[in-house]
Amino acid sequence: MQPASTPEPPYYAVIFTSLRTEIDEGYGDMASRMIDLASEQPDFLGVESARGADGLGITVSYWASEEAIANWRAQAEHRVAQAHGRGKWYEQFITRVAKVERVRHFGR
Amino acid sequence: MQPASTPEPPYYAVIFTSLRTEIDEGYGDMASRMIDLASEQPDFLGVESARGADGLGITVSYWASEEAIANWRAQAEHRVAQAHGRGKWYEQFITRVAKVERVRHFGR
């Protein structure tokens, strides 16, 4: 996965930080399916995701509007995944919605 | 590392997404030193960091004010690390400054 190519700000970021349980059943398929499904939603701008060796996971998705975030949160298949997440996959998570105001890039 | 305990919003997030070069010299020491040093700055609220097996790294630091972010960006030892980052450690990075507006928590 590459850093997400996003347009000029302002736009919105959803920062999802999580620790997993030890229950792996179905998790990998769900995680990749949710990235594919998010990518198909209106006003989706990009996504970045990493889980470190210590278990902390960070997924940041970018959206053109707050309405797009509300629609994604309410999307039917995503709601099922959220319920499984609370039921078995996640020990803890924090979701932060933020408005991106400034961006700097570096590349070789 | 745990998800960061932060106060009620609003506050600010700096989302730093990166791909590394193959040059490891000094990188690990710098990365842990910068997390320690950031944690000592005024109005620092917390930090979360993960680098996945595919190489994408995401570090999100949280700050009480935009002034705190500007001060951290200008901090002398941090500026040296930034220069080394551009010079050898990072292939590519994006820094996004965002205002956190809403937060939801889940925990067992």
Backbone of each chain as ProteinMPNN parsed JSONL, in Angstrom:
{"seq_chain_A": "MQPASTPEPPYYAVIFTSLRTEIDEGYGDMASRMIDLASEQPDFLGVESARGADGLGITVSYWASEEAIANWRAQAEHRVAQAHGRGKWYEQFITRVAKVERVRHFGR", "coords_chain_A": {"N_chain_A": [[0.843, -1.205, 0.0], [0.454, 2.234, -0.776], [1.208, 5.651, 0.339], [-1.766, 7.614, 0.441], [-3.022, 9.17, -2.478], [-4.352, 12.209, -2.488], [-6.712, 14.921, -3.041], [-6.291, 18.561, -3.072], [-6.532, 20.012, 0.216], [-9.488, 21.548, 1.78], [-10.469, 18.363, 3.22], [-11.809, 15.313, 4.625], [-10.662, 13.148, 7.271], [-10.834, 9.865, 8.568], [-9.655, 8.454, 11.323], [-8.773, 5.43, 12.41], [-7.945, 3.582, 15.05], [-6.669, 0.645, 16.458], [-6.661, -2.252, 18.628], [-6.365, -5.705, 18.334], [-8.317, -8.633, 19.201], [-7.557, -12.064, 20.091], [-8.891, -13.508, 18.263], [-9.043, -14.672, 15.098], [-10.735, -15.501, 13.146], [-12.144, -15.02, 10.096], [-11.284, -12.405, 9.977], [-9.193, -11.28, 8.287], [-10.267, -11.495, 5.671], [-12.524, -9.872, 5.971], [-11.31, -7.389, 6.523], [-9.9, -6.751, 4.145], [-12.027, -6.778, 2.363], [-13.562, -4.634, 3.343], [-11.911, -2.476, 2.765], [-11.957, -2.567, -0.026], [-14.703, -2.157, -0.426], [-15.166, 0.35, 0.78], [-13.715, 1.877, -0.995], [-15.379, 1.994, -3.152], [-17.367, 3.743, -2.492], [-19.323, 6.804, -2.733], [-17.542, 9.903, -2.94], [-15.303, 8.927, -1.648], [-11.842, 9.21, -1.015], [-9.388, 7.992, -0.543], [-7.228, 5.56, 1.15], [-5.219, 4.483, 3.894], [-3.34, 2.016, 5.565], [-1.961, 0.266, 8.309], [-0.516, -2.274, 10.333], [1.355, -2.78, 13.134], [4.163, -4.714, 14.4], [3.796, -4.893, 17.113], [1.098, -5.031, 17.401], [-0.592, -2.823, 17.305], [-2.915, -1.234, 15.245], [-3.463, 1.038, 12.568], [-5.729, 2.67, 10.596], [-6.381, 4.95, 8.118], [-8.893, 6.613, 6.521], [-9.931, 8.661, 3.777], [-12.101, 11.298, 2.892], [-14.432, 13.229, 0.931], [-16.428, 14.692, 2.129], [-18.412, 15.268, 5.096], [-20.871, 14.088, 4.972], [-20.393, 11.908, 3.312], [-18.888, 10.307, 5.031], [-20.774, 9.73, 7.015], [-22.578, 8.263, 5.465], [-21.003, 6.055, 4.759], [-20.526, 4.956, 7.28], [-23.064, 4.028, 7.81], [-23.498, 2.136, 5.873], [-24.754, -0.956, 4.673], [-23.387, -3.55, 4.571], [-21.042, -2.815, 5.781], [-21.976, -2.18, 8.312], [-22.59, -4.703, 9.318], [-20.008, -5.742, 9.458], [-18.952, -3.974, 11.362], [-20.418, -4.783, 13.606], [-19.477, -7.415, 13.973], [-16.868, -6.74, 14.52], [-17.026, -5.422, 17.015], [-18.046, -7.564, 18.377], [-16.161, -9.668, 18.29], [-13.556, -9.268, 17.003], [-12.095, -6.98, 17.787], [-10.285, -5.745, 20.511], [-10.137, -3.242, 21.47], [-10.877, -0.003, 20.264], [-10.473, 3.237, 18.703], [-12.172, 5.761, 17.041], [-11.582, 8.54, 15.165], [-12.791, 11.502, 13.769], [-11.685, 13.87, 11.531], [-10.863, 17.086, 10.183], [-8.967, 17.699, 7.439], [-6.549, 20.108, 7.007], [-4.101, 21.11, 6.096], [-1.422, 20.067, 3.966], [1.671, 18.421, 3.343], [4.046, 17.197, 1.03], [6.598, 14.791, 0.344], [8.875, 13.408, -1.902], [11.069, 11.28, -3.757]], "CA_chain_A": [[0.0, 0.0, 0.0], [1.177, 3.503, -0.881], [0.494, 6.808, 0.899], [-2.912, 7.908, -0.427], [-3.038, 10.389, -3.292], [-5.595, 12.917, -2.176], [-6.737, 16.259, -3.646], [-5.973, 19.661, -2.154], [-7.495, 20.167, 1.303], [-9.948, 20.691, 2.876], [-11.256, 17.134, 3.103], [-11.941, 14.7, 5.951], [-9.957, 11.9, 7.574], [-11.309, 9.031, 9.668], [-8.483, 7.774, 11.886], [-9.283, 4.27, 13.158], [-6.8, 2.978, 15.742], [-7.256, -0.531, 17.094], [-5.949, -3.445, 19.092], [-7.154, -6.892, 18.024], [-8.377, -9.788, 20.094], [-6.826, -13.201, 19.509], [-9.812, -14.216, 17.357], [-8.706, -14.33, 13.719], [-11.742, -16.068, 12.241], [-12.818, -14.11, 9.17], [-10.827, -11.02, 10.079], [-8.438, -10.828, 7.111], [-11.198, -11.32, 4.551], [-13.342, -8.691, 6.24], [-10.516, -6.155, 6.433], [-9.643, -6.403, 2.74], [-13.33, -6.482, 1.75], [-13.998, -3.288, 3.755], [-11.133, -1.5, 1.996], [-12.521, -2.556, -1.383], [-16.054, -1.594, -0.394], [-15.033, 1.792, 1.028], [-13.187, 2.504, -2.211], [-16.477, 2.136, -4.115], [-18.388, 4.675, -1.992], [-19.228, 8.18, -3.231], [-16.706, 10.854, -2.201], [-14.11, 8.29, -1.069], [-10.637, 9.797, -1.618], [-8.202, 7.136, -0.405], [-7.094, 4.88, 2.443], [-3.881, 4.014, 4.286], [-3.534, 1.095, 6.676], [-0.759, -0.428, 8.769], [-0.558, -2.867, 11.674], [2.737, -3.024, 13.516], [4.5, -5.988, 15.037], [3.303, -4.876, 18.5], [-0.345, -5.26, 17.393], [-1.385, -1.613, 17.082], [-3.31, -0.998, 13.862], [-3.969, 2.372, 12.237], [-6.276, 2.81, 9.246], [-6.897, 6.296, 7.879], [-9.607, 6.775, 5.252], [-10.1, 10.073, 3.435], [-13.436, 11.51, 2.329], [-14.621, 14.608, 0.475], [-17.464, 15.395, 2.892], [-18.896, 14.583, 6.299], [-22.002, 13.255, 4.544], [-19.827, 10.649, 2.812], [-18.495, 9.512, 6.201], [-22.017, 9.238, 7.631], [-23.12, 7.218, 4.585], [-20.156, 4.868, 4.889], [-20.781, 4.366, 8.596], [-24.387, 3.4, 7.779], [-23.582, 1.176, 4.762], [-25.294, -2.18, 5.275], [-22.371, -4.584, 4.778], [-20.107, -2.251, 6.76], [-22.596, -2.3, 9.642], [-22.402, -6.093, 9.747], [-18.593, -5.857, 9.851], [-18.785, -3.258, 12.635], [-20.974, -5.608, 14.687], [-18.511, -8.491, 14.223], [-15.692, -6.112, 15.126], [-17.307, -5.249, 18.449], [-18.369, -8.864, 18.976], [-15.065, -10.641, 18.414], [-12.235, -9.005, 16.434], [-11.359, -5.867, 18.391], [-10.202, -5.593, 21.961], [-10.256, -1.804, 21.762], [-10.599, 0.899, 19.133], [-10.878, 4.646, 18.76], [-12.422, 6.351, 15.727], [-11.549, 10.002, 15.225], [-13.114, 12.185, 12.521], [-10.892, 15.104, 11.539], [-10.862, 17.866, 8.937], [-7.591, 17.935, 6.996], [-6.437, 21.524, 6.665], [-2.838, 21.4, 5.4], [-0.713, 18.857, 3.549], [2.985, 18.547, 2.707], [4.502, 15.971, 0.377], [8.001, 14.618, -0.015], [9.144, 12.202, -2.668], [12.314, 11.341, -4.522]], "C_chain_A": [[0.876, 1.252, 0.0], [0.476, 4.568, -0.02], [-0.607, 7.231, -0.082], [-2.713, 9.213, -1.188], [-4.377, 11.068, -3.096], [-5.545, 14.303, -2.798], [-6.294, 17.325, -2.637], [-6.989, 19.711, -1.014], [-8.344, 21.432, 1.075], [-10.649, 19.433, 2.41], [-11.231, 16.489, 4.495], [-11.143, 13.406, 6.059], [-10.691, 11.177, 8.696], [-10.125, 8.182, 10.118], [-9.004, 6.671, 12.809], [-8.079, 3.527, 13.735], [-7.314, 1.807, 16.568], [-6.219, -1.491, 17.649], [-6.889, -4.614, 18.865], [-7.266, -7.818, 19.222], [-7.509, -10.894, 19.487], [-7.686, -13.992, 18.518], [-9.576, -13.767, 15.916], [-9.805, -14.679, 12.725], [-12.431, -15.004, 11.385], [-12.243, -12.709, 9.114], [-10.142, -10.51, 8.806], [-9.334, -10.579, 5.912], [-12.048, -10.072, 4.744], [-12.534, -7.42, 6.004], [-10.26, -5.778, 4.976], [-10.946, -6.085, 2.013], [-13.786, -5.062, 2.114], [-13.195, -2.205, 3.022], [-11.647, -1.417, 0.562], [-13.871, -1.848, -1.414], [-16.015, -0.082, -0.142], [-14.625, 2.51, -0.26], [-14.267, 2.741, -3.264], [-17.496, 3.194, -3.694], [-18.214, 6.058, -2.603], [-18.339, 9.034, -2.322], [-15.587, 10.206, -1.389], [-12.87, 8.851, -1.779], [-9.402, 8.907, -1.522], [-8.155, 6.511, 0.97], [-5.648, 4.448, 2.639], [-4.06, 3.127, 5.506], [-2.231, 0.398, 7.016], [-1.05, -1.057, 10.123], [0.854, -3.293, 12.022], [2.914, -4.348, 14.225], [3.984, -6.046, 16.471], [1.785, -4.991, 18.577], [-1.189, -4.027, 17.163], [-1.659, -1.445, 15.59], [-3.841, 0.412, 13.682], [-4.464, 2.327, 10.794], [-6.836, 4.219, 9.131], [-7.59, 6.295, 6.528], [-9.923, 8.252, 5.057], [-11.368, 10.241, 2.618], [-13.624, 12.98, 1.983], [-15.594, 15.386, 1.351], [-17.824, 14.599, 4.147], [-20.07, 13.679, 5.97], [-21.493, 11.895, 4.05], [-19.431, 9.728, 3.968], [-19.732, 8.92, 6.875], [-22.611, 8.107, 6.788], [-22.317, 5.921, 4.692], [-20.397, 4.171, 6.231], [-22.089, 3.567, 8.592], [-24.519, 2.329, 6.7], [-23.841, -0.236, 5.316], [-24.219, -3.235, 5.562], [-21.33, -4.115, 5.792], [-20.672, -2.361, 8.183], [-22.463, -3.723, 10.185], [-20.959, -6.291, 10.231], [-18.338, -5.156, 11.183], [-19.278, -4.105, 13.811], [-20.038, -6.774, 15.016], [-17.256, -7.939, 14.906], [-15.864, -5.947, 16.624], [-17.487, -6.614, 19.129], [-17.156, -9.742, 19.204], [-13.679, -10.161, 18.006], [-11.406, -7.963, 17.179], [-11.439, -5.902, 19.906], [-10.555, -4.151, 22.333], [-10.124, -1.053, 20.446], [-11.064, 2.301, 19.428], [-11.054, 5.109, 17.32], [-12.455, 7.868, 15.89], [-11.861, 10.575, 13.839], [-12.476, 13.568, 12.563], [-10.948, 15.772, 10.178], [-9.423, 18.202, 8.568], [-7.492, 19.362, 6.448], [-5.191, 21.844, 5.842], [-2.119, 20.1, 5.102], [0.652, 19.243, 2.993], [3.42, 17.183, 2.187], [6.014, 15.975, 0.27], [8.128, 13.345, -0.828], [10.423, 12.388, -3.456], [12.036, 11.369, -6.008]], "O_chain_A": [[1.897, 1.317, 0.683], [-0.699, 4.419, 0.315], [-0.401, 7.208, -1.295], [-2.294, 10.223, -0.623], [-5.415, 10.545, -3.502], [-4.459, 14.82, -3.061], [-5.966, 17.013, -1.492], [-8.177, 19.481, -1.238], [-7.97, 22.289, 0.274], [-11.32, 19.41, 1.378], [-10.686, 17.067, 5.436], [-10.971, 12.673, 5.084], [-11.121, 11.803, 9.664], [-9.656, 7.308, 9.389], [-9.596, 6.946, 13.853], [-7.297, 2.923, 13.001], [-8.29, 1.954, 17.304], [-5.071, -1.535, 17.205], [-8.078, -4.526, 19.17], [-6.435, -7.797, 20.13], [-6.816, -10.678, 18.492], [-7.256, -15.022, 18.0], [-9.871, -12.627, 15.556], [-9.797, -14.202, 11.59], [-13.204, -14.19, 11.892], [-12.668, -11.901, 8.288], [-10.474, -9.435, 8.308], [-9.185, -9.574, 5.216], [-12.268, -9.308, 3.804], [-13.012, -6.484, 5.364], [-10.39, -4.61, 4.609], [-10.97, -5.217, 1.14], [-14.342, -4.363, 1.267], [-13.731, -1.145, 2.697], [-11.759, -0.328, -0.001], [-14.148, -1.047, -2.306], [-16.748, 0.674, -0.78], [-15.118, 3.594, -0.572], [-14.104, 3.574, -4.156], [-18.401, 3.511, -4.466], [-17.101, 6.451, -2.953], [-18.377, 8.906, -1.098], [-14.985, 10.857, -0.536], [-12.852, 8.955, -3.005], [-8.475, 9.043, -2.32], [-8.932, 6.871, 1.854], [-4.949, 4.098, 1.688], [-4.85, 3.45, 6.392], [-1.484, -0.011, 6.128], [-1.735, -0.468, 10.958], [1.476, -4.071, 11.299], [1.947, -5.012, 14.6], [3.756, -7.135, 16.997], [1.226, -5.044, 19.672], [-2.377, -4.143, 16.859], [-0.741, -1.508, 14.772], [-4.575, 0.923, 14.528], [-3.71, 1.987, 9.883], [-7.662, 4.636, 9.942], [-6.966, 6.013, 5.505], [-10.149, 8.994, 6.014], [-11.672, 9.419, 1.753], [-13.067, 13.863, 2.634], [-15.593, 16.617, 1.323], [-17.561, 13.399, 4.232], [-20.256, 12.636, 6.597], [-22.094, 10.86, 4.338], [-19.617, 8.514, 3.891], [-19.736, 7.751, 7.26], [-23.091, 7.111, 7.33], [-22.884, 4.828, 4.713], [-20.463, 2.944, 6.299], [-22.208, 2.556, 9.285], [-25.558, 1.673, 6.619], [-23.225, -0.651, 6.298], [-24.149, -3.756, 6.675], [-20.8, -4.914, 6.565], [-19.931, -2.605, 9.136], [-22.248, -3.915, 11.381], [-20.715, -6.916, 11.263], [-17.606, -5.666, 12.031], [-18.65, -4.145, 14.869], [-19.824, -7.09, 16.187], [-16.664, -8.596, 15.763], [-14.975, -6.282, 17.407], [-17.13, -6.794, 20.293], [-17.101, -10.483, 20.186], [-12.695, -10.6, 18.602], [-10.178, -8.039, 17.208], [-12.508, -6.065, 20.494], [-11.18, -3.885, 23.359], [-9.325, -1.444, 19.595], [-11.924, 2.531, 20.278], [-10.187, 4.877, 16.478], [-13.254, 8.406, 16.656], [-11.253, 10.168, 12.848], [-12.691, 14.339, 13.498], [-11.065, 15.106, 9.149], [-8.739, 18.912, 9.306], [-8.241, 19.761, 5.557], [-5.214, 22.735, 4.993], [-2.19, 19.146, 5.877], [0.794, 20.236, 2.279], [3.191, 16.155, 2.824], [6.635, 17.027, 0.123], [7.548, 12.318, -0.476], [10.813, 13.509, -3.782], [12.969, 11.421, -6.81]]}, "seq_chain_B": "MQPASTPEPPYYAVIFTSLRTEIDEGYGDMASRMIDLASEQPDFLGVESARGADGLGITVSYWASEEAIANWRAQAEHRVAQAHGRGKWYEQFITRVAKVERVRHFGR", "coords_chain_B": {"N_chain_B": [[2.487, -0.451, 21.885], [-0.335, 1.539, 22.7], [-3.686, 2.556, 21.636], [-3.965, 6.117, 21.585], [-4.686, 7.927, 24.551], [-6.695, 10.575, 24.607], [-7.91, 13.951, 25.194], [-11.303, 15.334, 25.296], [-12.464, 16.298, 22.03], [-12.391, 19.653, 20.521], [-9.159, 18.984, 19.039], [-5.856, 18.705, 17.597], [-4.537, 16.684, 14.915], [-1.595, 15.256, 13.57], [-0.964, 13.577, 10.774], [1.258, 11.354, 9.652], [2.437, 9.77, 6.981], [4.373, 7.248, 5.52], [6.885, 5.87, 3.304], [9.745, 3.91, 3.543], [13.25, 4.197, 2.658], [15.892, 1.886, 1.728], [17.809, 2.32, 3.544], [18.918, 1.834, 6.683], [20.481, 2.896, 8.647], [20.77, 4.327, 11.709], [18.072, 4.838, 11.856], [16.093, 3.539, 13.547], [16.825, 4.342, 16.171], [16.501, 7.103, 15.906], [13.736, 7.253, 15.377], [12.528, 6.295, 17.756], [13.591, 8.115, 19.554], [12.432, 10.518, 18.616], [9.757, 10.111, 19.21], [9.871, 10.069, 22.007], [10.863, 12.662, 22.427], [8.897, 14.312, 21.266], [6.859, 13.754, 23.042], [7.581, 15.236, 25.222], [7.014, 17.834, 24.594], [5.303, 21.029, 24.892], [1.744, 20.979, 25.138], [1.493, 18.569, 23.808], [-0.453, 15.678, 23.159], [-0.58, 12.956, 22.633], [0.481, 9.913, 20.883], [0.428, 7.67, 18.131], [1.66, 4.859, 16.4], [2.49, 2.83, 13.633], [3.992, 0.372, 11.547], [3.479, -1.477, 8.729], [3.814, -4.863, 7.409], [4.134, -4.586, 4.695], [5.569, -2.289, 4.41], [4.447, 0.267, 4.57], [4.2, 3.047, 6.672], [2.508, 4.58, 9.382], [2.194, 7.328, 11.404], [0.545, 8.966, 13.92], [0.323, 11.946, 15.555], [-0.934, 13.81, 18.331], [-2.187, 16.988, 19.277], [-2.711, 19.927, 21.276], [-3.037, 22.399, 20.114], [-2.594, 24.464, 17.181], [-0.37, 26.02, 17.298], [1.312, 24.523, 18.924], [1.957, 22.453, 17.178], [3.365, 23.85, 15.205], [5.541, 24.705, 16.747], [6.711, 22.248, 17.411], [7.406, 21.32, 14.883], [9.454, 23.098, 14.353], [11.343, 22.536, 16.266], [14.653, 22.113, 17.418], [16.274, 19.656, 17.481], [14.47, 17.984, 16.277], [14.353, 19.142, 13.762], [16.831, 18.466, 12.719], [16.479, 15.698, 12.538], [14.426, 15.651, 10.647], [15.816, 16.578, 8.411], [17.668, 14.479, 7.981], [15.802, 12.541, 7.434], [14.712, 13.345, 4.957], [17.053, 13.217, 3.575], [18.002, 10.556, 3.624], [16.39, 8.458, 4.896], [13.676, 8.307, 4.128], [11.687, 7.346, 1.409], [9.415, 8.438, 0.478], [6.957, 10.664, 1.735], [3.935, 11.859, 3.347], [2.575, 14.546, 5.057], [-0.133, 15.36, 6.96], [-2.108, 17.837, 8.405], [-4.706, 17.985, 10.66], [-7.907, 18.811, 12.05], [-9.335, 17.419, 14.796], [-12.617, 16.454, 15.241], [-14.67, 14.789, 16.142], [-15.037, 11.92, 18.242], [-15.101, 8.404, 18.818], [-15.176, 5.706, 21.088], [-14.3, 2.293, 21.714], [-14.183, -0.418, 23.914], [-13.367, -3.384, 25.741]], "CA_chain_B": [[1.85, 0.872, 21.901], [-1.794, 1.523, 22.833], [-4.363, 3.749, 21.1], [-3.657, 7.25, 22.462], [-5.733, 8.529, 25.378], [-6.711, 12.017, 24.309], [-9.068, 14.609, 25.832], [-12.421, 15.604, 24.392], [-12.143, 17.228, 20.955], [-11.445, 19.643, 19.409], [-7.705, 19.079, 19.132], [-5.27, 18.535, 16.268], [-3.797, 15.469, 14.592], [-0.636, 15.283, 12.463], [-0.942, 12.231, 10.197], [2.508, 11.246, 8.895], [2.407, 8.487, 6.276], [5.685, 7.196, 4.872], [7.578, 4.673, 2.825], [11.165, 4.022, 3.856], [14.284, 3.707, 1.749], [16.53, 0.683, 2.286], [18.886, 2.769, 4.449], [18.461, 1.695, 8.061], [21.473, 3.477, 9.554], [20.312, 5.341, 12.655], [16.633, 5.113, 11.761], [15.337, 3.083, 14.716], [17.131, 5.216, 17.302], [15.866, 8.392, 15.652], [12.28, 7.15, 15.479], [12.09, 6.214, 19.152], [13.948, 9.392, 20.191], [11.473, 11.556, 18.235], [8.527, 9.898, 19.985], [10.148, 10.548, 23.369], [11.027, 14.122, 22.42], [7.568, 14.898, 21.025], [6.064, 13.583, 24.265], [7.999, 16.257, 26.196], [6.699, 19.182, 24.114], [4.059, 21.608, 25.413], [0.486, 20.717, 24.416], [1.459, 17.226, 23.209], [-1.545, 14.903, 23.756], [-0.409, 11.509, 22.47], [1.001, 9.478, 19.582], [0.177, 6.279, 17.716], [2.551, 4.592, 15.277], [2.512, 1.445, 13.149], [4.517, 0.128, 10.202], [3.032, -2.803, 8.33], [4.755, -5.764, 6.752], [4.345, -4.123, 3.312], [6.449, -1.136, 4.427], [3.775, 1.543, 4.822], [4.191, 3.484, 8.067], [1.589, 5.657, 9.739], [2.35, 7.85, 12.752], [-0.382, 10.066, 14.174], [0.54, 12.626, 16.824], [-2.084, 14.64, 18.705], [-1.718, 18.249, 19.845], [-3.821, 20.766, 21.75], [-3.143, 23.658, 19.367], [-1.774, 24.563, 15.971], [0.911, 26.585, 17.725], [2.139, 23.412, 19.412], [2.456, 21.743, 15.995], [4.395, 24.706, 14.592], [6.726, 24.659, 17.617], [7.332, 20.922, 17.268], [8.04, 21.28, 13.558], [10.651, 23.948, 14.38], [12.226, 22.126, 17.363], [15.991, 21.996, 16.814], [16.677, 18.269, 17.251], [13.516, 17.445, 15.307], [14.737, 19.63, 12.426], [17.949, 17.621, 12.262], [15.892, 14.409, 12.134], [13.707, 15.881, 9.385], [16.796, 16.672, 7.321], [18.137, 13.121, 7.709], [14.689, 11.817, 6.823], [14.687, 13.69, 3.524], [18.328, 12.882, 2.956], [18.312, 9.129, 3.476], [15.521, 7.416, 5.455], [12.344, 8.204, 3.531], [11.491, 7.367, -0.037], [8.229, 9.245, 0.21], [6.045, 10.836, 2.874], [2.902, 12.89, 3.322], [2.189, 15.037, 6.378], [-1.439, 16.037, 6.926], [-2.541, 18.44, 9.669], [-6.17, 17.89, 10.666], [-8.577, 19.163, 13.303], [-10.208, 16.323, 15.237], [-13.909, 17.038, 15.599], [-15.538, 13.815, 16.829], [-14.323, 10.709, 18.636], [-15.855, 7.306, 19.444], [-14.316, 4.695, 21.71], [-14.829, 0.977, 22.07], [-13.247, -1.236, 24.68], [-14.009, -4.457, 26.503]], "C_chain_B": [[0.326, 0.721, 21.913], [-2.399, 2.654, 21.997], [-4.194, 4.902, 22.09], [-4.884, 7.697, 23.246], [-5.681, 10.025, 25.2], [-7.946, 12.626, 24.958], [-10.223, 14.75, 24.84], [-11.981, 16.533, 23.262], [-12.838, 18.579, 21.194], [-9.988, 19.639, 19.857], [-7.166, 18.762, 17.748], [-4.528, 17.212, 16.133], [-2.812, 15.776, 13.466], [-0.477, 13.834, 11.992], [0.268, 12.163, 9.264], [2.56, 9.846, 8.29], [3.665, 8.373, 5.443], [6.003, 5.826, 4.288], [9.055, 4.911, 3.037], [12.03, 3.692, 2.638], [14.84, 2.398, 2.329], [17.654, 1.037, 3.27], [18.384, 2.764, 5.885], [19.314, 2.472, 9.057], [20.875, 4.588, 10.429], [18.805, 5.521, 12.716], [15.865, 4.75, 13.039], [15.556, 3.964, 15.937], [16.443, 6.56, 17.137], [14.365, 8.301, 15.897], [11.826, 7.092, 16.941], [12.449, 7.502, 19.906], [12.92, 10.475, 19.853], [10.145, 11.374, 18.966], [8.725, 10.366, 21.427], [10.183, 12.071, 23.421], [9.683, 14.823, 22.184], [6.748, 14.878, 22.315], [6.392, 14.627, 25.333], [7.568, 17.663, 25.799], [5.41, 19.706, 24.749], [2.871, 21.257, 24.515], [0.506, 19.437, 23.574], [0.38, 16.407, 23.919], [-1.364, 13.396, 23.625], [0.105, 11.183, 21.083], [0.675, 8.006, 19.376], [1.027, 6.024, 16.491], [2.515, 3.116, 14.918], [3.184, 1.416, 11.788], [4.197, -1.311, 9.833], [4.103, -3.589, 7.608], [5.043, -5.318, 5.317], [5.183, -2.849, 3.251], [5.778, 0.19, 4.687], [3.775, 1.842, 6.315], [3.217, 4.62, 8.27], [1.877, 6.048, 11.188], [1.388, 9.016, 12.894], [-0.041, 10.658, 15.529], [-0.601, 13.612, 17.047], [-1.603, 15.818, 19.542], [-2.91, 19.122, 20.226], [-4.032, 22.002, 20.9], [-2.282, 23.602, 18.11], [-0.404, 25.157, 16.3], [1.852, 25.483, 18.207], [2.736, 22.63, 18.243], [3.571, 22.534, 15.332], [5.686, 24.671, 15.423], [7.464, 23.329, 17.485], [8.046, 20.811, 15.923], [9.373, 22.033, 13.564], [11.652, 23.532, 15.447], [13.583, 21.677, 16.782], [16.384, 20.543, 16.501], [15.744, 17.592, 16.241], [13.866, 17.902, 13.885], [15.905, 18.829, 11.858], [17.414, 16.273, 11.769], [15.137, 14.547, 10.809], [14.676, 15.91, 8.201], [17.365, 15.297, 6.966], [17.046, 12.303, 7.027], [14.604, 12.073, 5.33], [15.954, 13.201, 2.83], [18.515, 11.396, 2.703], [17.217, 8.144, 3.878], [14.203, 7.207, 4.713], [12.4, 8.275, 2.017], [10.416, 8.386, -0.387], [7.504, 9.478, 1.53], [5.026, 11.928, 2.601], [2.594, 13.25, 4.766], [0.878, 15.801, 6.236], [-1.769, 16.562, 8.316], [-4.06, 18.545, 9.643], [-6.714, 18.244, 12.043], [-9.574, 18.067, 13.662], [-11.497, 16.915, 15.796], [-14.783, 16.096, 16.414], [-14.751, 12.547, 17.106], [-15.317, 9.69, 19.188], [-14.871, 6.253, 19.928], [-15.058, 3.365, 21.812], [-13.763, 0.234, 22.856], [-14.014, -2.274, 25.466], [-13.867, -4.231, 27.985]], "O_chain_B": [[-0.226, -0.129, 21.214], [-1.701, 3.618, 21.678], [-4.272, 4.692, 23.301], [-5.976, 7.83, 22.694], [-4.714, 10.67, 25.606], [-8.914, 11.922, 25.243], [-10.12, 14.332, 23.687], [-11.207, 17.461, 23.499], [-13.777, 18.648, 21.986], [-9.63, 20.2, 20.892], [-7.945, 18.57, 16.814], [-3.969, 16.69, 17.098], [-3.155, 16.478, 12.514], [0.064, 12.986, 12.702], [0.303, 12.822, 8.225], [2.71, 8.857, 9.008], [4.004, 9.31, 4.721], [5.479, 4.794, 4.708], [9.563, 5.993, 2.745], [11.595, 3.002, 1.716], [14.309, 1.873, 3.308], [18.359, 0.156, 3.762], [17.539, 3.575, 6.263], [18.899, 2.68, 10.197], [20.521, 5.657, 9.931], [18.309, 6.283, 13.546], [15.083, 5.553, 13.549], [14.612, 4.297, 16.652], [15.874, 7.1, 18.086], [13.786, 9.171, 16.548], [10.861, 7.754, 17.322], [11.707, 7.933, 20.789], [12.57, 11.274, 20.721], [9.48, 12.353, 19.304], [7.835, 10.994, 22.001], [9.618, 12.692, 24.321], [9.378, 15.819, 22.84], [6.045, 15.834, 22.642], [5.593, 14.877, 26.235], [7.737, 18.598, 26.582], [4.527, 18.925, 25.104], [2.986, 21.241, 23.29], [-0.363, 19.241, 22.725], [0.299, 16.433, 25.147], [-1.925, 12.635, 24.413], [0.164, 12.049, 20.21], [0.652, 7.214, 20.318], [1.114, 6.887, 15.617], [2.51, 2.254, 15.797], [2.983, 2.312, 10.968], [4.59, -2.246, 10.531], [5.153, -3.061, 7.244], [6.1, -5.646, 4.778], [5.483, -2.368, 2.159], [6.462, 1.166, 4.998], [3.398, 0.996, 7.126], [3.109, 5.517, 7.434], [1.812, 5.212, 12.089], [1.407, 9.946, 12.088], [-0.104, 9.965, 16.545], [-1.16, 14.171, 16.103], [-0.733, 15.674, 20.4], [-3.967, 19.072, 19.597], [-5.105, 22.603, 20.953], [-1.362, 22.791, 18.002], [0.595, 24.833, 15.658], [3.05, 25.515, 17.926], [3.885, 22.194, 18.307], [4.595, 21.973, 14.943], [6.785, 24.616, 14.871], [8.694, 23.293, 17.45], [9.15, 20.275, 15.837], [10.31, 21.65, 12.863], [12.726, 24.128, 15.53], [13.637, 20.957, 15.785], [16.782, 20.239, 15.377], [16.168, 16.743, 15.456], [13.697, 17.15, 12.925], [15.954, 18.551, 10.659], [17.834, 15.769, 10.727], [15.204, 13.663, 9.955], [14.402, 15.349, 7.14], [17.528, 14.98, 5.788], [17.325, 11.479, 6.157], [14.445, 11.146, 4.536], [15.933, 12.822, 1.659], [19.109, 11.003, 1.699], [17.111, 7.082, 3.264], [13.673, 6.097, 4.663], [13.06, 9.133, 1.43], [10.493, 9.09, -1.394], [7.443, 8.574, 2.363], [5.222, 12.795, 1.75], [2.377, 12.371, 5.601], [0.793, 16.771, 5.483], [-1.717, 15.816, 9.294], [-4.634, 19.122, 8.719], [-6.068, 18.008, 13.064], [-10.532, 17.819, 12.931], [-11.477, 17.756, 16.694], [-15.546, 16.537, 17.272], [-13.902, 12.144, 16.31], [-16.245, 10.038, 19.918], [-13.874, 5.953, 19.271], [-16.278, 3.324, 21.973], [-12.584, 0.258, 22.503], [-15.176, -2.068, 25.816], [-14.348, -5.037, 28.782]]}, "name": "protein", "num_of_chains": 2, "seq": "MQPASTPEPPYYAVIFTSLRTEIDEGYGDMASRMIDLASEQPDFLGVESARGADGLGITVSYWASEEAIANWRAQAEHRVAQAHGRGKWYEQFITRVAKVERVRHFGRMQPASTPEPPYYAVIFTSLRTEIDEGYGDMASRMIDLASEQPDFLGVESARGADGLGITVSYWASEEAIANWRAQAEHRVAQAHGRGKWYEQFITRVAKVERVRHFGR"}
